[in-house]
Every structure is written in structure tokens, then in C-alpha cells.
Amino acid sequence: MAGVWMFNNGVVRLVEGECPRRRKVLIHVASGEVITSYSVLERILLSLGWERYYNVDYDDHDHDPNLIQFHKASTIHLISLPRDFNKFKSIHMYDIVVKNRNEFEVRDI
């Protein structure tokens, strides 16, 4: 029996099929800091050797002005994130975790 117990107007009932959605956050392991903005993320990525990647060739069909990108010179890795931090989802968090082993982790809150 999966569901959530709801308390409403003094009555407790089981609402089937509804599970509370857990929000995921990206954590910088060394500092324990929660990534709450791109300025926080960029500061940490820069300290790890990443650089902002600016694609200045506007004829390039791969260029998307809605993205913020980071590149690490010693690798072929590119991190692409939505320019709007409100669209920063778990898939982006896991991309950062994979490309920065032992530096970040994703947690449920």
C-alpha cells in the first residue's frame, strides 16, 4: 500500500499513489556548501580548473544562447547548464558529479 498520510480538518486519510517529491540539491563535498546559484557553482568550478566556455562563432548551429558552459582545459569535458538557474535539474547535477569525481554529490532534502 503506497501513498501518503494526509491530515486535513482533523481527519487523517491515506492518499494512494501520491508520494512526496523530494528535492535534490548539489553539494560541494569539501566545504559542505549547497549550490544555490550559478555564482556559487562558478566560484567552485573555477577553483577546480574549469573555465567559462564562450562560443563566439554565432554561425555555429550548436551554439545555444540559453546555455552556460564550462570547459576544463586538460579534458574534453564540457558542462552545459540552462542559463536560468530555476531550470537547473538533477540531470545537470549528476553531469557535474560525474565530471568532478569526489568533489560534488547530489542529495535529497
Order of alpha helices (4+ residues) and beta strands (2+ residues): beta-beta-beta-beta-alpha-beta-beta-beta-alpha-beta
